[in-house]
Amino acid sequence: MYHGSFDIGPIPQHKLWYLKNHKVWLSCGKDLNMNSFNFSEKKKLTLKNPFKIHSDEVVDVIEIEDPEPAIITCGLDKKICIYSLMK
């Protein structure tokens, strides 16, 4: 079953992750932006190098729930970053 597609722009995206708790797909590329895709609502959100933390490509993303909801990224810049999702 085909659910649709999104135009991600001119920058190649090198990896795609599914964040189960947020029910979104996330991609990253050489432009340092994070693209979030929600296929069920047909929405795309581009975060322009959202926190200016990584200075090179993000190569992995995971989400955790304990001790609090967060997303952890690691990049070619040798950084591991934790983004708290608490309001």
PDB file of N, CA, C and O in Angstrom:
ATOM      1  N   MET A   1       0.833  -1.167   0.000  1.00  0.00           N
ATOM      2  CA  MET A   1       0.000   0.000   0.000  1.00  0.00           C
ATOM      3  C   MET A   1       0.886   1.241   0.000  1.00  0.00           C
ATOM      4  O   MET A   1       1.779   1.365   0.838  1.00  0.00           O
ATOM      5  N   TYR A   2       0.651   2.135  -0.910  1.00  0.00           N
ATOM      6  CA  TYR A   2       1.415   3.375  -1.035  1.00  0.00           C
ATOM      7  C   TYR A   2       0.718   4.479  -0.243  1.00  0.00           C
ATOM      8  O   TYR A   2      -0.485   4.690  -0.403  1.00  0.00           O
ATOM      9  N   HIS A   3       1.473   5.194   0.622  1.00  0.00           N
ATOM     10  CA  HIS A   3       0.876   6.213   1.483  1.00  0.00           C
ATOM     11  C   HIS A   3       1.192   7.634   1.057  1.00  0.00           C
ATOM     12  O   HIS A   3       0.636   8.571   1.630  1.00  0.00           O
ATOM     13  N   GLY A   4       2.049   7.832   0.090  1.00  0.00           N
ATOM     14  CA  GLY A   4       2.368   9.179  -0.361  1.00  0.00           C
ATOM     15  C   GLY A   4       3.854   9.468  -0.266  1.00  0.00           C
ATOM     16  O   GLY A   4       4.642   8.614   0.139  1.00  0.00           O
ATOM     17  N   SER A   5       4.226  10.684  -0.644  1.00  0.00           N
ATOM     18  CA  SER A   5       5.637  11.055  -0.619  1.00  0.00           C
ATOM     19  C   SER A   5       5.773  12.530  -0.263  1.00  0.00           C
ATOM     20  O   SER A   5       4.800  13.284  -0.314  1.00  0.00           O
ATOM     21  N   PHE A   6       6.977  12.931   0.096  1.00  0.00           N
ATOM     22  CA  PHE A   6       7.300  14.307   0.419  1.00  0.00           C
ATOM     23  C   PHE A   6       8.521  14.728  -0.384  1.00  0.00           C
ATOM     24  O   PHE A   6       9.451  13.941  -0.560  1.00  0.00           O
ATOM     25  N   ASP A   7       8.524  15.963  -0.870  1.00  0.00           N
ATOM     26  CA  ASP A   7       9.710  16.523  -1.515  1.00  0.00           C
ATOM     27  C   ASP A   7      10.635  17.009  -0.405  1.00  0.00           C
ATOM     28  O   ASP A   7      10.255  17.879   0.378  1.00  0.00           O
ATOM     29  N   ILE A   8      11.838  16.459  -0.330  1.00  0.00           N
ATOM     30  CA  ILE A   8      12.743  16.842   0.746  1.00  0.00           C
ATOM     31  C   ILE A   8      13.728  17.912   0.321  1.00  0.00           C
ATOM     32  O   ILE A   8      14.576  18.316   1.116  1.00  0.00           O
ATOM     33  N   GLY A   9      13.635  18.381  -0.913  1.00  0.00           N
ATOM     34  CA  GLY A   9      14.496  19.468  -1.361  1.00  0.00           C
ATOM     35  C   GLY A   9      15.752  18.971  -2.034  1.00  0.00           C
ATOM     36  O   GLY A   9      15.891  17.779  -2.306  1.00  0.00           O
ATOM     37  N   PRO A  10      16.681  19.895  -2.307  1.00  0.00           N
ATOM     38  CA  PRO A  10      17.861  19.564  -3.109  1.00  0.00           C
ATOM     39  C   PRO A  10      18.990  18.855  -2.354  1.00  0.00           C
ATOM     40  O   PRO A  10      19.908  18.330  -2.984  1.00  0.00           O
ATOM     41  N   ILE A  11      18.941  18.829  -1.037  1.00  0.00           N
ATOM     42  CA  ILE A  11      20.022  18.227  -0.255  1.00  0.00           C
ATOM     43  C   ILE A  11      19.716  16.753  -0.003  1.00  0.00           C
ATOM     44  O   ILE A  11      18.669  16.435   0.562  1.00  0.00           O
ATOM     45  N   PRO A  12      20.614  15.840  -0.413  1.00  0.00           N
ATOM     46  CA  PRO A  12      20.377  14.415  -0.150  1.00  0.00           C
ATOM     47  C   PRO A  12      20.265  14.124   1.344  1.00  0.00           C
ATOM     48  O   PRO A  12      21.029  14.648   2.155  1.00  0.00           O
ATOM     49  N   GLN A  13      19.318  13.294   1.681  1.00  0.00           N
ATOM     50  CA  GLN A  13      19.145  12.841   3.057  1.00  0.00           C
ATOM     51  C   GLN A  13      19.798  11.465   3.153  1.00  0.00           C
ATOM     52  O   GLN A  13      19.493  10.577   2.357  1.00  0.00           O
ATOM     53  N   HIS A  14      20.690  11.284   4.120  1.00  0.00           N
ATOM     54  CA  HIS A  14      21.451  10.039   4.148  1.00  0.00           C
ATOM     55  C   HIS A  14      20.869   8.971   5.054  1.00  0.00           C
ATOM     56  O   HIS A  14      21.280   7.814   4.969  1.00  0.00           O
ATOM     57  N   LYS A  15      19.926   9.320   5.918  1.00  0.00           N
ATOM     58  CA  LYS A  15      19.359   8.317   6.799  1.00  0.00           C
ATOM     59  C   LYS A  15      17.961   8.729   7.220  1.00  0.00           C
ATOM     60  O   LYS A  15      17.623   9.912   7.237  1.00  0.00           O
ATOM     61  N   LEU A  16      17.158   7.735   7.558  1.00  0.00           N
ATOM     62  CA  LEU A  16      15.784   7.953   7.961  1.00  0.00           C
ATOM     63  C   LEU A  16      15.515   7.143   9.219  1.00  0.00           C
ATOM     64  O   LEU A  16      15.868   5.966   9.293  1.00  0.00           O
ATOM     65  N   TRP A  17      14.887   7.775  10.212  1.00  0.00           N
ATOM     66  CA  TRP A  17      14.560   7.102  11.475  1.00  0.00           C
ATOM     67  C   TRP A  17      13.081   7.245  11.749  1.00  0.00           C
ATOM     68  O   TRP A  17      12.463   8.241  11.373  1.00  0.00           O
ATOM     69  N   TYR A  18      12.514   6.245  12.404  1.00  0.00           N
ATOM     70  CA  TYR A  18      11.129   6.337  12.858  1.00  0.00           C
ATOM     71  C   TYR A  18      11.141   6.513  14.369  1.00  0.00           C
ATOM     72  O   TYR A  18      11.700   5.686  15.090  1.00  0.00           O
ATOM     73  N   LEU A  19      10.522   7.598  14.854  1.00  0.00           N
ATOM     74  CA  LEU A  19      10.414   7.854  16.286  1.00  0.00           C
ATOM     75  C   LEU A  19       9.033   7.363  16.730  1.00  0.00           C
ATOM     76  O   LEU A  19       8.023   8.051  16.576  1.00  0.00           O
ATOM     77  N   LYS A  20       9.029   6.166  17.278  1.00  0.00           N
ATOM     78  CA  LYS A  20       7.783   5.467  17.600  1.00  0.00           C
ATOM     79  C   LYS A  20       6.899   6.255  18.568  1.00  0.00           C
ATOM     80  O   LYS A  20       5.684   6.326  18.379  1.00  0.00           O
ATOM     81  N   ASN A  21       7.496   6.844  19.596  1.00  0.00           N
ATOM     82  CA  ASN A  21       6.702   7.550  20.602  1.00  0.00           C
ATOM     83  C   ASN A  21       6.083   8.840  20.060  1.00  0.00           C
ATOM     84  O   ASN A  21       5.062   9.302  20.569  1.00  0.00           O
ATOM     85  N   HIS A  22       6.695   9.415  19.039  1.00  0.00           N
ATOM     86  CA  HIS A  22       6.175  10.646  18.449  1.00  0.00           C
ATOM     87  C   HIS A  22       5.406  10.386  17.151  1.00  0.00           C
ATOM     88  O   HIS A  22       4.764  11.280  16.601  1.00  0.00           O
ATOM     89  N   LYS A  23       5.487   9.148  16.681  1.00  0.00           N
ATOM     90  CA  LYS A  23       4.803   8.733  15.455  1.00  0.00           C
ATOM     91  C   LYS A  23       5.184   9.601  14.262  1.00  0.00           C
ATOM     92  O   LYS A  23       4.326  10.005  13.477  1.00  0.00           O
ATOM     93  N   VAL A  24       6.479   9.883  14.135  1.00  0.00           N
ATOM     94  CA  VAL A  24       6.990  10.663  13.004  1.00  0.00           C
ATOM     95  C   VAL A  24       8.251  10.001  12.466  1.00  0.00           C
ATOM     96  O   VAL A  24       8.934   9.253  13.165  1.00  0.00           O
ATOM     97  N   TRP A  25       8.538  10.299  11.206  1.00  0.00           N
ATOM     98  CA  TRP A  25       9.793   9.915  10.573  1.00  0.00           C
ATOM     99  C   TRP A  25      10.709  11.134  10.615  1.00  0.00           C
ATOM    100  O   TRP A  25      10.241  12.265  10.488  1.00  0.00           O
ATOM    101  N   LEU A  26      12.005  10.911  10.791  1.00  0.00           N
ATOM    102  CA  LEU A  26      12.971  11.997  10.872  1.00  0.00           C
ATOM    103  C   LEU A  26      14.122  11.688   9.922  1.00  0.00           C
ATOM    104  O   LEU A  26      14.648  10.575   9.918  1.00  0.00           O
ATOM    105  N   SER A  27      14.515  12.688   9.108  1.00  0.00           N
ATOM    106  CA  SER A  27      15.671  12.513   8.233  1.00  0.00           C
ATOM    107  C   SER A  27      16.633  13.667   8.453  1.00  0.00           C
ATOM    108  O   SER A  27      16.237  14.751   8.880  1.00  0.00           O
ATOM    109  N   CYS A  28      17.908  13.419   8.154  1.00  0.00           N
ATOM    110  CA  CYS A  28      18.954  14.437   8.288  1.00  0.00           C
ATOM    111  C   CYS A  28      19.877  14.343   7.083  1.00  0.00           C
ATOM    112  O   CYS A  28      20.030  13.281   6.481  1.00  0.00           O
ATOM    113  N   GLY A  29      20.493  15.478   6.740  1.00  0.00           N
ATOM    114  CA  GLY A  29      21.405  15.510   5.605  1.00  0.00           C
ATOM    115  C   GLY A  29      22.562  16.458   5.836  1.00  0.00           C
ATOM    116  O   GLY A  29      22.764  16.953   6.945  1.00  0.00           O
ATOM    117  N   LYS A  30      23.314  16.705   4.786  1.00  0.00           N
ATOM    118  CA  LYS A  30      24.514  17.541   4.877  1.00  0.00           C
ATOM    119  C   LYS A  30      24.200  19.000   5.194  1.00  0.00           C
ATOM    120  O   LYS A  30      25.102  19.743   5.581  1.00  0.00           O
ATOM    121  N   ASP A  31      22.953  19.431   5.042  1.00  0.00           N
ATOM    122  CA  ASP A  31      22.593  20.822   5.350  1.00  0.00           C
ATOM    123  C   ASP A  31      22.362  21.044   6.851  1.00  0.00           C
ATOM    124  O   ASP A  31      22.066  22.163   7.269  1.00  0.00           O
ATOM    125  N   LEU A  32      22.496  19.987   7.663  1.00  0.00           N
ATOM    126  CA  LEU A  32      22.348  20.001   9.123  1.00  0.00           C
ATOM    127  C   LEU A  32      20.919  20.238   9.589  1.00  0.00           C
ATOM    128  O   LEU A  32      20.690  20.431  10.783  1.00  0.00           O
ATOM    129  N   ASN A  33      19.959  20.227   8.684  1.00  0.00           N
ATOM    130  CA  ASN A  33      18.556  20.364   9.058  1.00  0.00           C
ATOM    131  C   ASN A  33      17.989  19.002   9.419  1.00  0.00           C
ATOM    132  O   ASN A  33      18.474  17.975   8.946  1.00  0.00           O
ATOM    133  N   MET A  34      16.958  18.997  10.259  1.00  0.00           N
ATOM    134  CA  MET A  34      16.212  17.788  10.558  1.00  0.00           C
ATOM    135  C   MET A  34      14.849  17.937   9.919  1.00  0.00           C
ATOM    136  O   MET A  34      14.183  18.955  10.102  1.00  0.00           O
ATOM    137  N   ASN A  35      14.429  16.930   9.171  1.00  0.00           N
ATOM    138  CA  ASN A  35      13.113  16.925   8.529  1.00  0.00           C
ATOM    139  C   ASN A  35      12.239  15.900   9.218  1.00  0.00           C
ATOM    140  O   ASN A  35      12.612  14.733   9.343  1.00  0.00           O
ATOM    141  N   SER A  36      11.076  16.337   9.664  1.00  0.00           N
ATOM    142  CA  SER A  36      10.130  15.461  10.335  1.00  0.00           C
ATOM    143  C   SER A  36       8.941  15.242   9.404  1.00  0.00           C
ATOM    144  O   SER A  36       8.401  16.196   8.845  1.00  0.00           O
ATOM    145  N   PHE A  37       8.538  13.992   9.240  1.00  0.00           N
ATOM    146  CA  PHE A  37       7.442  13.640   8.342  1.00  0.00           C
ATOM    147  C   PHE A  37       6.384  12.869   9.111  1.00  0.00           C
ATOM    148  O   PHE A  37       6.686  11.878   9.776  1.00  0.00           O
ATOM    149  N   ASN A  38       5.143  13.326   9.018  1.00  0.00           N
ATOM    150  CA  ASN A  38       4.014  12.613   9.591  1.00  0.00           C
ATOM    151  C   ASN A  38       3.122  12.212   8.424  1.00  0.00           C
ATOM    152  O   ASN A  38       2.343  13.025   7.926  1.00  0.00           O
ATOM    153  N   PHE A  39       3.234  10.972   7.990  1.00  0.00           N
ATOM    154  CA  PHE A  39       2.511  10.518   6.801  1.00  0.00           C
ATOM    155  C   PHE A  39       1.007  10.441   7.036  1.00  0.00           C
ATOM    156  O   PHE A  39       0.230  10.692   6.115  1.00  0.00           O
ATOM    157  N   SER A  40       0.580  10.097   8.252  1.00  0.00           N
ATOM    158  CA  SER A  40      -0.854   9.969   8.484  1.00  0.00           C
ATOM    159  C   SER A  40      -1.555  11.321   8.399  1.00  0.00           C
ATOM    160  O   SER A  40      -2.711  11.394   7.983  1.00  0.00           O
ATOM    161  N   GLU A  41      -0.854  12.406   8.795  1.00  0.00           N
ATOM    162  CA  GLU A  41      -1.443  13.747   8.708  1.00  0.00           C
ATOM    163  C   GLU A  41      -0.938  14.505   7.485  1.00  0.00           C
ATOM    164  O   GLU A  41      -1.331  15.649   7.254  1.00  0.00           O
ATOM    165  N   LYS A  42      -0.068  13.870   6.701  1.00  0.00           N
ATOM    166  CA  LYS A  42       0.512  14.466   5.494  1.00  0.00           C
ATOM    167  C   LYS A  42       1.177  15.814   5.788  1.00  0.00           C
ATOM    168  O   LYS A  42       0.957  16.800   5.085  1.00  0.00           O
ATOM    169  N   LYS A  43       2.005  15.831   6.854  1.00  0.00           N
ATOM    170  CA  LYS A  43       2.699  17.056   7.255  1.00  0.00           C
ATOM    171  C   LYS A  43       4.209  16.843   7.229  1.00  0.00           C
ATOM    172  O   LYS A  43       4.713  15.775   7.575  1.00  0.00           O
ATOM    173  N   LYS A  44       4.915  17.894   6.807  1.00  0.00           N
ATOM    174  CA  LYS A  44       6.377  17.888   6.843  1.00  0.00           C
ATOM    175  C   LYS A  44       6.818  19.123   7.610  1.00  0.00           C
ATOM    176  O   LYS A  44       6.275  20.210   7.413  1.00  0.00           O
ATOM    177  N   LEU A  45       7.808  18.955   8.488  1.00  0.00           N
ATOM    178  CA  LEU A  45       8.361  20.068   9.242  1.00  0.00           C
ATOM    179  C   LEU A  45       9.874  20.032   9.083  1.00  0.00           C
ATOM    180  O   LEU A  45      10.499  19.008   9.361  1.00  0.00           O
ATOM    181  N   THR A  46      10.474  21.136   8.639  1.00  0.00           N
ATOM    182  CA  THR A  46      11.925  21.223   8.532  1.00  0.00           C
ATOM    183  C   THR A  46      12.438  22.110   9.652  1.00  0.00           C
ATOM    184  O   THR A  46      12.038  23.268   9.775  1.00  0.00           O
ATOM    185  N   LEU A  47      13.316  21.565  10.454  1.00  0.00           N
ATOM    186  CA  LEU A  47      13.961  22.323  11.518  1.00  0.00           C
ATOM    187  C   LEU A  47      15.329  22.748  11.000  1.00  0.00           C
ATOM    188  O   LEU A  47      16.212  21.907  10.829  1.00  0.00           O
ATOM    189  N   LYS A  48      15.514  24.019  10.754  1.00  0.00           N
ATOM    190  CA  LYS A  48      16.765  24.541  10.191  1.00  0.00           C
ATOM    191  C   LYS A  48      17.862  24.495  11.234  1.00  0.00           C
ATOM    192  O   LYS A  48      17.938  25.363  12.104  1.00  0.00           O
ATOM    193  N   ASN A  49      18.728  23.465  11.147  1.00  0.00           N
ATOM    194  CA  ASN A  49      19.791  23.238  12.125  1.00  0.00           C
ATOM    195  C   ASN A  49      19.272  23.659  13.495  1.00  0.00           C
ATOM    196  O   ASN A  49      19.724  24.659  14.053  1.00  0.00           O
ATOM    197  N   PRO A  50      18.335  22.906  14.030  1.00  0.00           N
ATOM    198  CA  PRO A  50      17.436  23.366  15.076  1.00  0.00           C
ATOM    199  C   PRO A  50      18.076  24.018  16.295  1.00  0.00           C
ATOM    200  O   PRO A  50      17.545  24.993  16.827  1.00  0.00           O
ATOM    201  N   PHE A  51      19.176  23.505  16.727  1.00  0.00           N
ATOM    202  CA  PHE A  51      19.743  24.052  17.962  1.00  0.00           C
ATOM    203  C   PHE A  51      21.161  24.563  17.773  1.00  0.00           C
ATOM    204  O   PHE A  51      21.816  24.953  18.740  1.00  0.00           O
ATOM    205  N   LYS A  52      21.643  24.565  16.523  1.00  0.00           N
ATOM    206  CA  LYS A  52      23.008  25.015  16.202  1.00  0.00           C
ATOM    207  C   LYS A  52      24.048  24.287  17.065  1.00  0.00           C
ATOM    208  O   LYS A  52      25.076  24.855  17.433  1.00  0.00           O
ATOM    209  N   ILE A  53      23.763  23.042  17.371  1.00  0.00           N
ATOM    210  CA  ILE A  53      24.678  22.263  18.211  1.00  0.00           C
ATOM    211  C   ILE A  53      25.617  21.439  17.348  1.00  0.00           C
ATOM    212  O   ILE A  53      26.831  21.477  17.547  1.00  0.00           O
ATOM    213  N   HIS A  54      25.068  20.687  16.381  1.00  0.00           N
ATOM    214  CA  HIS A  54      25.930  19.885  15.517  1.00  0.00           C
ATOM    215  C   HIS A  54      26.537  20.768  14.430  1.00  0.00           C
ATOM    216  O   HIS A  54      25.858  21.599  13.827  1.00  0.00           O
ATOM    217  N   SER A  55      27.833  20.566  14.199  1.00  0.00           N
ATOM    218  CA  SER A  55      28.516  21.314  13.134  1.00  0.00           C
ATOM    219  C   SER A  55      28.839  20.422  11.942  1.00  0.00           C
ATOM    220  O   SER A  55      29.485  20.860  10.990  1.00  0.00           O
ATOM    221  N   ASP A  56      28.386  19.164  11.994  1.00  0.00           N
ATOM    222  CA  ASP A  56      28.536  18.226  10.887  1.00  0.00           C
ATOM    223  C   ASP A  56      27.312  17.318  10.891  1.00  0.00           C
ATOM    224  O   ASP A  56      26.447  17.438  11.759  1.00  0.00           O
ATOM    225  N   GLU A  57      27.242  16.426   9.938  1.00  0.00           N
ATOM    226  CA  GLU A  57      26.051  15.593   9.752  1.00  0.00           C
ATOM    227  C   GLU A  57      25.689  14.767  10.978  1.00  0.00           C
ATOM    228  O   GLU A  57      26.562  14.258  11.681  1.00  0.00           O
ATOM    229  N   VAL A  58      24.388  14.644  11.223  1.00  0.00           N
ATOM    230  CA  VAL A  58      23.868  13.729  12.232  1.00  0.00           C
ATOM    231  C   VAL A  58      23.837  12.343  11.602  1.00  0.00           C
ATOM    232  O   VAL A  58      23.329  12.168  10.495  1.00  0.00           O
ATOM    233  N   VAL A  59      24.386  11.352  12.318  1.00  0.00           N
ATOM    234  CA  VAL A  59      24.437  10.003  11.752  1.00  0.00           C
ATOM    235  C   VAL A  59      23.539   9.005  12.476  1.00  0.00           C
ATOM    236  O   VAL A  59      23.318   7.901  11.978  1.00  0.00           O
ATOM    237  N   ASP A  60      23.020   9.379  13.644  1.00  0.00           N
ATOM    238  CA  ASP A  60      22.085   8.488  14.321  1.00  0.00           C
ATOM    239  C   ASP A  60      21.195   9.284  15.263  1.00  0.00           C
ATOM    240  O   ASP A  60      21.605  10.302  15.819  1.00  0.00           O
ATOM    241  N   VAL A  61      19.969   8.799  15.432  1.00  0.00           N
ATOM    242  CA  VAL A  61      18.981   9.423  16.308  1.00  0.00           C
ATOM    243  C   VAL A  61      18.265   8.308  17.055  1.00  0.00           C
ATOM    244  O   VAL A  61      17.870   7.308  16.456  1.00  0.00           O
ATOM    245  N   ILE A  62      18.095   8.479  18.372  1.00  0.00           N
ATOM    246  CA  ILE A  62      17.262   7.559  19.150  1.00  0.00           C
ATOM    247  C   ILE A  62      16.378   8.400  20.054  1.00  0.00           C
ATOM    248  O   ILE A  62      16.677   9.563  20.324  1.00  0.00           O
ATOM    249  N   GLU A  63      15.297   7.808  20.517  1.00  0.00           N
ATOM    250  CA  GLU A  63      14.475   8.488  21.512  1.00  0.00           C
ATOM    251  C   GLU A  63      14.427   7.635  22.767  1.00  0.00           C
ATOM    252  O   GLU A  63      14.432   6.406  22.702  1.00  0.00           O
ATOM    253  N   ILE A  64      14.380   8.310  23.912  1.00  0.00           N
ATOM    254  CA  ILE A  64      14.318   7.616  25.195  1.00  0.00           C
ATOM    255  C   ILE A  64      13.139   8.160  25.993  1.00  0.00           C
ATOM    256  O   ILE A  64      12.650   9.256  25.719  1.00  0.00           O
ATOM    257  N   GLU A  65      12.694   7.406  26.962  1.00  0.00           N
ATOM    258  CA  GLU A  65      11.592   7.821  27.835  1.00  0.00           C
ATOM    259  C   GLU A  65      12.029   7.952  29.288  1.00  0.00           C
ATOM    260  O   GLU A  65      11.327   8.575  30.085  1.00  0.00           O
ATOM    261  N   ASP A  66      13.175   7.378  29.648  1.00  0.00           N
ATOM    262  CA  ASP A  66      13.583   7.359  31.047  1.00  0.00           C
ATOM    263  C   ASP A  66      14.987   7.931  31.177  1.00  0.00           C
ATOM    264  O   ASP A  66      15.873   7.429  30.486  1.00  0.00           O
ATOM    265  N   PRO A  67      15.261   8.907  31.979  1.00  0.00           N
ATOM    266  CA  PRO A  67      14.426   9.408  33.074  1.00  0.00           C
ATOM    267  C   PRO A  67      13.360  10.406  32.639  1.00  0.00           C
ATOM    268  O   PRO A  67      12.432  10.675  33.402  1.00  0.00           O
ATOM    269  N   GLU A  68      13.466  10.965  31.430  1.00  0.00           N
ATOM    270  CA  GLU A  68      12.425  11.840  30.882  1.00  0.00           C
ATOM    271  C   GLU A  68      12.465  11.727  29.364  1.00  0.00           C
ATOM    272  O   GLU A  68      13.493  11.339  28.808  1.00  0.00           O
ATOM    273  N   PRO A  69      11.359  12.062  28.670  1.00  0.00           N
ATOM    274  CA  PRO A  69      11.355  11.966  27.206  1.00  0.00           C
ATOM    275  C   PRO A  69      12.438  12.844  26.576  1.00  0.00           C
ATOM    276  O   PRO A  69      12.564  14.024  26.901  1.00  0.00           O
ATOM    277  N   ALA A  70      13.208  12.255  25.681  1.00  0.00           N
ATOM    278  CA  ALA A  70      14.290  12.995  25.020  1.00  0.00           C
ATOM    279  C   ALA A  70      14.654  12.325  23.707  1.00  0.00           C
ATOM    280  O   ALA A  70      14.364  11.150  23.482  1.00  0.00           O
ATOM    281  N   ILE A  71      15.300  13.108  22.844  1.00  0.00           N
ATOM    282  CA  ILE A  71      15.884  12.590  21.612  1.00  0.00           C
ATOM    283  C   ILE A  71      17.387  12.762  21.739  1.00  0.00           C
ATOM    284  O   ILE A  71      17.864  13.815  22.163  1.00  0.00           O
ATOM    285  N   ILE A  72      18.129  11.729  21.373  1.00  0.00           N
ATOM    286  CA  ILE A  72      19.589  11.777  21.422  1.00  0.00           C
ATOM    287  C   ILE A  72      20.113  11.652  20.001  1.00  0.00           C
ATOM    288  O   ILE A  72      19.711  10.757  19.258  1.00  0.00           O
ATOM    289  N   THR A  73      21.015  12.558  19.628  1.00  0.00           N
ATOM    290  CA  THR A  73      21.624  12.519  18.299  1.00  0.00           C
ATOM    291  C   THR A  73      23.132  12.401  18.445  1.00  0.00           C
ATOM    292  O   THR A  73      23.712  12.861  19.429  1.00  0.00           O
ATOM    293  N   CYS A  74      23.760  11.778  17.452  1.00  0.00           N
ATOM    294  CA  CYS A  74      25.225  11.784  17.395  1.00  0.00           C
ATOM    295  C   CYS A  74      25.614  12.140  15.970  1.00  0.00           C
ATOM    296  O   CYS A  74      24.927  11.785  15.012  1.00  0.00           O
ATOM    297  N   GLY A  75      26.738  12.852  15.850  1.00  0.00           N
ATOM    298  CA  GLY A  75      27.130  13.355  14.548  1.00  0.00           C
ATOM    299  C   GLY A  75      28.589  13.117  14.219  1.00  0.00           C
ATOM    300  O   GLY A  75      29.379  12.679  15.054  1.00  0.00           O
ATOM    301  N   LEU A  76      28.921  13.421  12.967  1.00  0.00           N
ATOM    302  CA  LEU A  76      30.307  13.308  12.515  1.00  0.00           C
ATOM    303  C   LEU A  76      31.204  14.345  13.179  1.00  0.00           C
ATOM    304  O   LEU A  76      32.427  14.275  13.056  1.00  0.00           O
ATOM    305  N   ASP A  77      30.607  15.310  13.882  1.00  0.00           N
ATOM    306  CA  ASP A  77      31.386  16.311  14.610  1.00  0.00           C
ATOM    307  C   ASP A  77      31.856  15.788  15.971  1.00  0.00           C
ATOM    308  O   ASP A  77      32.406  16.537  16.779  1.00  0.00           O
ATOM    309  N   LYS A  78      31.629  14.479  16.214  1.00  0.00           N
ATOM    310  CA  LYS A  78      32.044  13.797  17.443  1.00  0.00           C
ATOM    311  C   LYS A  78      31.273  14.274  18.671  1.00  0.00           C
ATOM    312  O   LYS A  78      31.793  14.239  19.786  1.00  0.00           O
ATOM    313  N   LYS A  79      30.029  14.720  18.466  1.00  0.00           N
ATOM    314  CA  LYS A  79      29.178  15.159  19.570  1.00  0.00           C
ATOM    315  C   LYS A  79      27.987  14.223  19.715  1.00  0.00           C
ATOM    316  O   LYS A  79      27.446  13.716  18.732  1.00  0.00           O
ATOM    317  N   ILE A  80      27.597  14.009  20.953  1.00  0.00           N
ATOM    318  CA  ILE A  80      26.349  13.343  21.285  1.00  0.00           C
ATOM    319  C   ILE A  80      25.497  14.398  21.978  1.00  0.00           C
ATOM    320  O   ILE A  80      25.920  14.983  22.976  1.00  0.00           O
ATOM    321  N   CYS A  81      24.306  14.641  21.457  1.00  0.00           N
ATOM    322  CA  CYS A  81      23.438  15.707  21.989  1.00  0.00           C
ATOM    323  C   CYS A  81      22.133  15.118  22.486  1.00  0.00           C
ATOM    324  O   CYS A  81      21.563  14.222  21.863  1.00  0.00           O
ATOM    325  N   ILE A  82      21.669  15.628  23.607  1.00  0.00           N
ATOM    326  CA  ILE A  82      20.405  15.199  24.192  1.00  0.00           C
ATOM    327  C   ILE A  82      19.449  16.381  24.159  1.00  0.00           C
ATOM    328  O   ILE A  82      19.754  17.454  24.681  1.00  0.00           O
ATOM    329  N   TYR A  83      18.292  16.178  23.542  1.00  0.00           N
ATOM    330  CA  TYR A  83      17.265  17.211  23.429  1.00  0.00           C
ATOM    331  C   TYR A  83      16.097  16.817  24.311  1.00  0.00           C
ATOM    332  O   TYR A  83      15.399  15.846  24.018  1.00  0.00           O
ATOM    333  N   SER A  84      15.877  17.550  25.380  1.00  0.00           N
ATOM    334  CA  SER A  84      14.753  17.269  26.280  1.00  0.00           C
ATOM    335  C   SER A  84      13.447  17.597  25.584  1.00  0.00           C
ATOM    336  O   SER A  84      13.340  18.614  24.899  1.00  0.00           O
ATOM    337  N   LEU A  85      12.456  16.739  25.757  1.00  0.00           N
ATOM    338  CA  LEU A  85      11.147  16.966  25.157  1.00  0.00           C
ATOM    339  C   LEU A  85      10.125  17.375  26.205  1.00  0.00           C
ATOM    340  O   LEU A  85       8.929  17.429  25.920  1.00  0.00           O
ATOM    341  N   MET A  86      10.586  17.660  27.407  1.00  0.00           N
ATOM    342  CA  MET A  86       9.694  18.121  28.480  1.00  0.00           C
ATOM    343  C   MET A  86       9.318  19.568  28.208  1.00  0.00           C
ATOM    344  O   MET A  86      10.152  20.363  27.774  1.00  0.00           O
ATOM    345  N   LYS A  87       8.068  19.907  28.462  1.00  0.00           N
ATOM    346  CA  LYS A  87       7.609  21.287  28.240  1.00  0.00           C
ATOM    347  C   LYS A  87       7.933  22.142  29.433  1.00  0.00           C
ATOM    348  O   LYS A  87       7.627  23.334  29.440  1.00  0.00           O
TER     349      LYS A  87
END
